[in-house]
Amino acid sequence: MKFVHVQSVLPQEDVIALKEKSGESSIKEAISKAVYHYLKCDKTNETEELSKR
């Protein structure tokens, strides 16, 4: 398994919306949940397959 460190600046209103949508109380958990969802999303894999063609 390879670990990657990512750092980004998000607008406060985006962070608040992400926390509300994810149902998490902390920013860290809300972002973690969003990243895991993105990685497991079928549409993400389809997009990657299309870009390889």
Biopython code that builds the backbone (N, CA, C, O; Angstrom):
import numpy as np
from Bio.PDB.StructureBuilder import StructureBuilder

atoms = [
    (1, "MET", "N", (0.839, -1.177, 0.000)),
    (1, "MET", "CA", (0.000, 0.000, 0.000)),
    (1, "MET", "C", (0.882, 1.237, 0.000)),
    (1, "MET", "O", (1.868, 1.304, 0.734)),
    (2, "LYS", "N", (0.532, 2.204, -0.814)),
    (2, "LYS", "CA", (1.292, 3.436, -0.912)),
    (2, "LYS", "C", (0.494, 4.563, -0.250)),
    (2, "LYS", "O", (-0.696, 4.722, -0.520)),
    (3, "PHE", "N", (1.130, 5.323, 0.594)),
    (3, "PHE", "CA", (0.487, 6.447, 1.259)),
    (3, "PHE", "C", (0.894, 7.734, 0.553)),
    (3, "PHE", "O", (2.043, 7.909, 0.149)),
    (4, "VAL", "N", (-0.068, 8.618, 0.417)),
    (4, "VAL", "CA", (0.178, 9.904, -0.227)),
    (4, "VAL", "C", (-0.344, 11.001, 0.688)),
    (4, "VAL", "O", (-1.436, 10.887, 1.245)),
    (5, "HIS", "N", (0.420, 12.040, 0.837)),
    (5, "HIS", "CA", (-0.005, 13.190, 1.631)),
    (5, "HIS", "C", (-0.577, 14.230, 0.678)),
    (5, "HIS", "O", (0.048, 14.591, -0.319)),
    (6, "VAL", "N", (-1.763, 14.698, 0.998)),
    (6, "VAL", "CA", (-2.418, 15.700, 0.154)),
    (6, "VAL", "C", (-2.805, 16.877, 1.024)),
    (6, "VAL", "O", (-3.296, 16.708, 2.140)),
    (7, "GLN", "N", (-2.580, 18.060, 0.505)),
    (7, "GLN", "CA", (-2.966, 19.264, 1.229)),
    (7, "GLN", "C", (-3.688, 20.178, 0.266)),
    (7, "GLN", "O", (-3.240, 20.380, -0.863)),
    (8, "SER", "N", (-4.807, 20.734, 0.709)),
    (8, "SER", "CA", (-5.594, 21.593, -0.150)),
    (8, "SER", "C", (-6.322, 22.640, 0.693)),
    (8, "SER", "O", (-6.572, 22.431, 1.880)),
    (9, "VAL", "N", (-6.649, 23.747, 0.077)),
    (9, "VAL", "CA", (-7.421, 24.791, 0.741)),
    (9, "VAL", "C", (-8.848, 24.716, 0.205)),
    (9, "VAL", "O", (-9.073, 24.780, -1.004)),
    (10, "LEU", "N", (-9.801, 24.581, 1.113)),
    (10, "LEU", "CA", (-11.204, 24.518, 0.728)),
    (10, "LEU", "C", (-11.943, 25.714, 1.322)),
    (10, "LEU", "O", (-11.694, 26.089, 2.468)),
    (11, "PRO", "N", (-12.842, 26.309, 0.558)),
    (11, "PRO", "CA", (-13.644, 27.408, 1.110)),
    (11, "PRO", "C", (-14.484, 26.920, 2.294)),
    (11, "PRO", "O", (-14.957, 25.783, 2.296)),
    (12, "GLN", "N", (-14.665, 27.769, 3.282)),
    (12, "GLN", "CA", (-15.384, 27.386, 4.490)),
    (12, "GLN", "C", (-16.789, 26.887, 4.178)),
    (12, "GLN", "O", (-17.249, 25.925, 4.793)),
    (13, "GLU", "N", (-17.479, 27.522, 3.236)),
    (13, "GLU", "CA", (-18.843, 27.088, 2.914)),
    (13, "GLU", "C", (-18.858, 25.680, 2.301)),
    (13, "GLU", "O", (-19.822, 24.938, 2.493)),
    (14, "ASP", "N", (-17.810, 25.308, 1.573)),
    (14, "ASP", "CA", (-17.710, 23.947, 1.026)),
    (14, "ASP", "C", (-17.494, 22.923, 2.135)),
    (14, "ASP", "O", (-18.054, 21.827, 2.098)),
    (15, "VAL", "N", (-16.678, 23.290, 3.120)),
    (15, "VAL", "CA", (-16.410, 22.385, 4.237)),
    (15, "VAL", "C", (-17.680, 22.182, 5.059)),
    (15, "VAL", "O", (-17.989, 21.061, 5.461)),
    (16, "ILE", "N", (-18.410, 23.256, 5.306)),
    (16, "ILE", "CA", (-19.658, 23.154, 6.063)),
    (16, "ILE", "C", (-20.660, 22.268, 5.314)),
    (16, "ILE", "O", (-21.301, 21.411, 5.922)),
    (17, "ALA", "N", (-20.796, 22.468, 4.013)),
    (17, "ALA", "CA", (-21.712, 21.664, 3.205)),
    (17, "ALA", "C", (-21.289, 20.194, 3.201)),
    (17, "ALA", "O", (-22.137, 19.305, 3.266)),
    (18, "LEU", "N", (-20.002, 19.940, 3.125)),
    (18, "LEU", "CA", (-19.491, 18.567, 3.131)),
    (18, "LEU", "C", (-19.790, 17.883, 4.464)),
    (18, "LEU", "O", (-20.189, 16.718, 4.492)),
    (19, "LYS", "N", (-19.596, 18.607, 5.567)),
    (19, "LYS", "CA", (-19.903, 18.042, 6.883)),
    (19, "LYS", "C", (-21.388, 17.716, 7.003)),
    (19, "LYS", "O", (-21.752, 16.661, 7.522)),
    (20, "GLU", "N", (-22.241, 18.610, 6.527)),
    (20, "GLU", "CA", (-23.686, 18.377, 6.599)),
    (20, "GLU", "C", (-24.101, 17.191, 5.737)),
    (20, "GLU", "O", (-24.880, 16.343, 6.171)),
    (21, "LYS", "N", (-23.581, 17.136, 4.525)),
    (21, "LYS", "CA", (-23.960, 16.062, 3.606)),
    (21, "LYS", "C", (-23.456, 14.695, 4.082)),
    (21, "LYS", "O", (-24.142, 13.686, 3.919)),
    (22, "SER", "N", (-22.260, 14.668, 4.668)),
    (22, "SER", "CA", (-21.683, 13.398, 5.115)),
    (22, "SER", "C", (-22.231, 12.951, 6.466)),
    (22, "SER", "O", (-22.160, 11.773, 6.813)),
    (23, "GLY", "N", (-22.774, 13.895, 7.221)),
    (23, "GLY", "CA", (-23.275, 13.561, 8.549)),
    (23, "GLY", "C", (-22.183, 13.451, 9.600)),
    (23, "GLY", "O", (-22.432, 12.979, 10.710)),
    (24, "GLU", "N", (-20.989, 13.877, 9.261)),
    (24, "GLU", "CA", (-19.852, 13.815, 10.192)),
    (24, "GLU", "C", (-19.740, 15.133, 10.960)),
    (24, "GLU", "O", (-20.129, 16.191, 10.465)),
    (25, "SER", "N", (-19.203, 15.048, 12.169)),
    (25, "SER", "CA", (-19.071, 16.247, 13.001)),
    (25, "SER", "C", (-17.720, 16.940, 12.823)),
    (25, "SER", "O", (-17.583, 18.123, 13.134)),
    (26, "SER", "N", (-16.719, 16.204, 12.322)),
    (26, "SER", "CA", (-15.398, 16.818, 12.135)),
    (26, "SER", "C", (-15.072, 16.946, 10.646)),
    (26, "SER", "O", (-15.529, 16.161, 9.816)),
    (27, "ILE", "N", (-14.275, 17.949, 10.345)),
    (27, "ILE", "CA", (-13.848, 18.177, 8.959)),
    (27, "ILE", "C", (-13.032, 16.986, 8.466)),
    (27, "ILE", "O", (-13.206, 16.526, 7.337)),
    (28, "LYS", "N", (-12.140, 16.494, 9.322)),
    (28, "LYS", "CA", (-11.266, 15.377, 8.952)),
    (28, "LYS", "C", (-12.089, 14.149, 8.548)),
    (28, "LYS", "O", (-11.806, 13.531, 7.522)),
    (29, "GLU", "N", (-13.087, 13.797, 9.332)),
    (29, "GLU", "CA", (-13.906, 12.629, 9.023)),
    (29, "GLU", "C", (-14.765, 12.859, 7.787)),
    (29, "GLU", "O", (-14.964, 11.937, 6.996)),
    (30, "ALA", "N", (-15.275, 14.067, 7.608)),
    (30, "ALA", "CA", (-16.097, 14.379, 6.434)),
    (30, "ALA", "C", (-15.274, 14.251, 5.150)),
    (30, "ALA", "O", (-15.740, 13.681, 4.164)),
    (31, "ILE", "N", (-14.066, 14.778, 5.167)),
    (31, "ILE", "CA", (-13.197, 14.695, 3.985)),
    (31, "ILE", "C", (-12.774, 13.255, 3.744)),
    (31, "ILE", "O", (-12.752, 12.800, 2.600)),
    (32, "SER", "N", (-12.440, 12.540, 4.799)),
    (32, "SER", "CA", (-12.056, 11.135, 4.670)),
    (32, "SER", "C", (-13.184, 10.323, 4.038)),
    (32, "SER", "O", (-12.945, 9.519, 3.137)),
    (33, "LYS", "N", (-14.390, 10.530, 4.504)),
    (33, "LYS", "CA", (-15.554, 9.820, 3.963)),
    (33, "LYS", "C", (-15.747, 10.148, 2.479)),
    (33, "LYS", "O", (-16.043, 9.262, 1.676)),
    (34, "ALA", "N", (-15.577, 11.425, 2.121)),
    (34, "ALA", "CA", (-15.732, 11.840, 0.731)),
    (34, "ALA", "C", (-14.668, 11.212, -0.167)),
    (34, "ALA", "O", (-14.970, 10.781, -1.279)),
    (35, "VAL", "N", (-13.437, 11.160, 0.309)),
    (35, "VAL", "CA", (-12.345, 10.581, -0.481)),
    (35, "VAL", "C", (-12.574, 9.087, -0.689)),
    (35, "VAL", "O", (-12.423, 8.589, -1.804)),
    (36, "TYR", "N", (-12.937, 8.371, 0.371)),
    (36, "TYR", "CA", (-13.199, 6.933, 0.234)),
    (36, "TYR", "C", (-14.369, 6.678, -0.709)),
    (36, "TYR", "O", (-14.340, 5.738, -1.502)),
    (37, "HIS", "N", (-15.394, 7.517, -0.620)),
    (37, "HIS", "CA", (-16.536, 7.371, -1.530)),
    (37, "HIS", "C", (-16.083, 7.563, -2.983)),
    (37, "HIS", "O", (-16.459, 6.794, -3.867)),
    (38, "TYR", "N", (-15.276, 8.592, -3.214)),
    (38, "TYR", "CA", (-14.775, 8.870, -4.560)),
    (38, "TYR", "C", (-13.967, 7.692, -5.104)),
    (38, "TYR", "O", (-14.119, 7.309, -6.264)),
    (39, "LEU", "N", (-13.110, 7.123, -4.259)),
    (39, "LEU", "CA", (-12.266, 6.019, -4.702)),
    (39, "LEU", "C", (-13.066, 4.761, -5.014)),
    (39, "LEU", "O", (-12.670, 3.979, -5.878)),
    (40, "LYS", "N", (-14.181, 4.554, -4.327)),
    (40, "LYS", "CA", (-14.992, 3.361, -4.533)),
    (40, "LYS", "C", (-16.090, 3.557, -5.578)),
    (40, "LYS", "O", (-16.741, 2.592, -5.978)),
    (41, "CYS", "N", (-16.294, 4.771, -6.012)),
    (41, "CYS", "CA", (-17.385, 5.090, -6.934)),
    (41, "CYS", "C", (-17.171, 4.424, -8.296)),
    (41, "CYS", "O", (-16.090, 4.526, -8.877)),
    (42, "ASP", "N", (-18.199, 3.748, -8.801)),
    (42, "ASP", "CA", (-18.108, 3.085, -10.104)),
    (42, "ASP", "C", (-17.854, 4.069, -11.233)),
    (42, "ASP", "O", (-17.124, 3.754, -12.172)),
    (43, "LYS", "N", (-18.440, 5.247, -11.158)),
    (43, "LYS", "CA", (-18.268, 6.225, -12.224)),
    (43, "LYS", "C", (-16.827, 6.705, -12.311)),
    (43, "LYS", "O", (-16.357, 7.042, -13.398)),
    (44, "THR", "N", (-16.122, 6.741, -11.194)),
    (44, "THR", "CA", (-14.715, 7.122, -11.201)),
    (44, "THR", "C", (-13.915, 6.111, -12.002)),
    (44, "THR", "O", (-13.069, 6.482, -12.816)),
    (45, "ASN", "N", (-14.183, 4.835, -11.772)),
    (45, "ASN", "CA", (-13.469, 3.792, -12.502)),
    (45, "ASN", "C", (-13.786, 3.843, -13.989)),
    (45, "ASN", "O", (-12.905, 3.605, -14.815)),
    (46, "GLU", "N", (-15.037, 4.150, -14.344)),
    (46, "GLU", "CA", (-15.406, 4.273, -15.755)),
    (46, "GLU", "C", (-14.662, 5.430, -16.419)),
    (46, "GLU", "O", (-14.200, 5.309, -17.554)),
    (47, "THR", "N", (-14.552, 6.538, -15.712)),
    (47, "THR", "CA", (-13.845, 7.699, -16.248)),
    (47, "THR", "C", (-12.375, 7.378, -16.484)),
    (47, "THR", "O", (-11.805, 7.780, -17.499)),
    (48, "GLU", "N", (-11.766, 6.661, -15.560)),
    (48, "GLU", "CA", (-10.367, 6.273, -15.731)),
    (48, "GLU", "C", (-10.185, 5.360, -16.928)),
    (48, "GLU", "O", (-9.218, 5.494, -17.679)),
    (49, "GLU", "N", (-11.105, 4.440, -17.104)),
    (49, "GLU", "CA", (-11.029, 3.529, -18.241)),
    (49, "GLU", "C", (-11.151, 4.295, -19.560)),
    (49, "GLU", "O", (-10.438, 4.004, -20.520)),
    (50, "LEU", "N", (-12.050, 5.265, -19.601)),
    (50, "LEU", "CA", (-12.237, 6.050, -20.822)),
    (50, "LEU", "C", (-10.996, 6.884, -21.133)),
    (50, "LEU", "O", (-10.637, 7.060, -22.298)),
    (51, "SER", "N", (-10.338, 7.401, -20.082)),
    (51, "SER", "CA", (-9.163, 8.253, -20.317)),
    (51, "SER", "C", (-7.969, 7.433, -20.788)),
    (51, "SER", "O", (-7.048, 7.985, -21.389)),
    (52, "LYS", "N", (-7.965, 6.123, -20.526)),
    (52, "LYS", "CA", (-6.862, 5.262, -20.969)),
    (52, "LYS", "C", (-6.959, 4.919, -22.447)),
    (52, "LYS", "O", (-5.975, 4.502, -23.058)),
    (53, "ARG", "N", (-8.136, 5.094, -23.017)),
    (53, "ARG", "CA", (-8.331, 4.728, -24.426)),
    (53, "ARG", "C", (-7.730, 5.713, -25.376)),
    (53, "ARG", "O", (-7.819, 5.532, -26.591)),
]
sb = StructureBuilder()
sb.init_structure("model")
sb.init_model(0)
sb.init_chain("A")
sb.init_seg("    ")
for serial, (resi, resn, name, xyz) in enumerate(atoms, 1):
    if name == "N":
        sb.init_residue(resn, " ", resi, " ")
    sb.init_atom(name, np.array(xyz, "f"), 0.0, 1.0, " ", f" {name:<3s}", serial, name[0])
structure = sb.get_structure()
